[in-house]
Every structure is written in structure tokens, then in C-alpha cells.
């Protein structure tokens, strides 16, 4: 595999700085929310199963409606959808913070907030990919910088949430998360983008069919998504509720946040490498990095001393982020711009549709076979998914544009 080093180019325009600020704020919220919810619910007497259902409610509505978010982004413009989604999530998390402050919220209310939050996120997420070519002339460098930011947020966000729930009422963590969504919306509103010319000659259903054709006509694209189905059920879905239960039981609530923070440190390292290193076959290079990702479920299964626990989480984050940059850049550069939001929506939906199922079964299956045994299975499945990424020919041989 031949790789090149990125040539210098101007990235930090005013537009990209605003996009990056908004993206960072949103990523902070995304990183804080699962930790605050997991620790807050467990501390109030809800079990792992309830936490899994709450996280699953968010992901399920997101998966069901994200393809419509992609269609609406291509028909109108991604920015107003994203701003509206930020406003909705700010209000929803503010409501959750208020009830946690006043009393122990009932499970139905938490599930409703999570479901509506997932719907708002479905309107937000397709535009994340679609805006990158509009605010940056070098998508790979932009994606690398954003992934570094994601690593920083993944490091600081969970640590902040863990510290807040450890030393302050859990309502404070939800209020802080709501504030970050407000910052994201304000930053997106300040962007100066070129005029948007939408093609509305087709109906919504015709737009969906066009996006589906673009998606299924690329073997490398849907093959990765099939692998991500397996990953979602056995690894990505269960890892947060099971990891929280395992680490909290052994080392306390704050340690789970710090472990997620270590994952963020690794993500920064992976992003820095991805900014400079450009494999000629990006998905093959990213697939090799994915052999590092199963270190996270392995650490949660073994629950070693904290230094080793955090190191394994960091290694996992580095592999995950290097893969993520190669994947996002491949999608952005291989798909026509006027169909990118729709294809991104199908890609996102396919990537995460299995995660709610994995979150929902985390509690019942772990009670049946044991928490740490389930995490050990997650480790083996994660390694198998990495093998599949580097073994399937269309994925392995996709060349960089």
C-alpha cells in the first residue's frame, strides 16, 4: 500500500472556522450525552437494561428518519435543518435537566426525550458531510482536523460529564449539554455559503430511490455497511451501557468518563496521523487501523488497573479515528455533490441501524451469559470485522480520488 503525505493548503478560512466551532460544540454534546445519561440513570436506580433502552430510543428514531433528513437536505439546504435540530435538542435536553433537577424522572419521559432527540439528530447529521466540500477545498485535511476535534471532544466531553455527575447534580450535565447545542446552532447560522440551487423536479420518494440507487451501485459502500451491521449489534451498541456498568462497578463513576476521555486522546492521535498520511487505498489503510478498535471492549471486559484501562481505550480511539477519516473522505469524494446528502443518509442509517438493537439486548444478554463474557465476545467480533474490511476486494482496492 503506497501512501502520500499531504501538501500544504489553506484550510482555516472564516467559513471553516465557523463550521469547525459548530461541529466541535455538537461533538461535545454528543460525547457528554451518553455518559451523563448512563451515569445519571444508574445512580438513580435504573439498571443496565433501562440505560440500553434509553440510548436505543435515541438511535432507533435516528436510524428510521435519517434518510428523510438526507432527502430534505438535498431538496432544500442542510443548514436550516441543522440549525432547527440544534434548537430542538437544546430544548429537549433543557427539559430533561429540569426534571432531573426537580425529581427522579420516570422512564417513559426519558425514553420520549431520547426518541425526539434522535429524530432531531436525523435532520442534523446528513448535512455534516454535505457541508464539508462547501467550507473546505481539501476534504481530507478538513476531515482530519474535524476528527482531531472529535477526539478532543471525546476526551474532554465524557470527562467533563463524568466530573459533573460525580460532583454536582446530574441536571447540571444535561444543562451543559443543552448549551453546547445552542453554540452549534449559532455557529452554523453565521456561515456564508454559496447560493443553493435545489433540484425539486422529483418527488420525495423519487429522491429516495435515486439516493438508494447511488448507494447500492457501489459495492465498497454497501459492503462496509453490512460489516457495520455486525459491528453495531455486538460491539458499538453494547459497549457504552456494558462498559459503563463494568467500569463503574470496579473503579467508580468518574473512571468511566475518564476512560471515554482516553478514547478521545487516542482519537486526536489518529486524526493527526490521518491529516498527514494519505493511503493510496484509503479503506484498506483504514481497515488495518480498525484492528486497534477492539481494544476498548477488551479493556471493559478485563477491567485492568486504571493506567492500562485508559491506555487500551486510547489505542482503540486512534484506530477508530484513522478509519473514520478515510471513510468520510472516500464518501465525500466518490459521490456526486448533488446526491451526497442522500447517500450520506443511507450510509449513516445503514451504519447505525443495528446499534439500537445492540443497546437493547445489552442488558438481557449480559444477564444471561454474564457482563464480561459479552464484552469478550464483542472483542472477538470487532477483530472479525477488521478482517472483513481488509479481505473484501472492492473495499480493499478502492483508490483515493
TAPE-V810847 format. One line per field, one symbol per residue. ss: DSSP state (h for helix, s for strand, l for the rest). A space follows every 10 residues. Layout:
BEGIN
ss=???
END
This chain:
BEGIN
ss=llssslllll lllhhhhhhh hhhhhhhhhh hhhhhhhhhh hhhllllhhh hhhhhhhhhh hhhhhhhhhh hhhhhllhhh hhhhhhhhhh hhhhhhhhhh hhllllhhhh hhhhhhhhhh hhhhhhhhhh hhhhhlllhh hhhhhhhhhh hhhhhhhhhh hhhhhhhllh hhhhhhhhhh hhhhhhhhhl llllllllll lllhhhhhhh hhhhhhllhh hhhhhhhhhh hhhhhhlhhh hhhhhhhhhh hlhhhhhhhh hhhhhhhhhh hhhhhhsssl lhhhhhhhhh hhllhhhhhh hhlllhhhhh hhhhhhhhhh hhhhhhhhhh hhhhllhhhh hhhhhhhhhh hhllhhhhhh hhhhhhhhhl hhhhhhhhhh hhhhhhhhhh hlhhhhllll l
END
